[in-house]
Amino acid sequence: MSNAFSIALRLGLTCCFLLASPSGLAAPADDVKAPPPKKGGISVLIATLGSKLIVQRVIAGGPAEKAGVQPMDEIVQIEKDWISGMSTAVAISHLRGEPGSPVQIFIRRQDRPDLLKFIIVREPLPEQPPAAPEP
């Protein structure tokens, strides 16, 4: 893995951990009511590489692993929304939802010429994201 790619994945992973924290990145202003957080997800850690959204890690036993999602898969579409030009924060918000609700994603896998379609049922998110593996 190239050094630039490794750094990009670490930065993306760091952003994902920050975005996955239950408290969020900032407290809302006193006069603004924040919407309730979406407590369900598919249990993947994602990173951005240029305009690509890459699955960095699939959490063992989570819904994405059960569906067959693998590390290094590129998520190209969530429901009807194409990823190109979408921020990581928006992509994460699309992957999250109520536990028990389905989300459809399309993945490009390095060894496959066609897109793979997955319908994954969201499960409750853990209170804290799992620790990142040491490089």
Buried (B, 14 or more C-beta within 10 A) or exposed (E): EEEEEEEBBBEBBEBBBEBBEEEEEEEEEEEEEEEEEBBBBBBBBBBBBEEBBBBBBBBEEBBBBBBEBBEEBBBBBBEEEEBEEBEBEEBBBBBBBEBEEEBEBBBBBEEEEEEBEBEBBBBEBEEEBBEBEEE
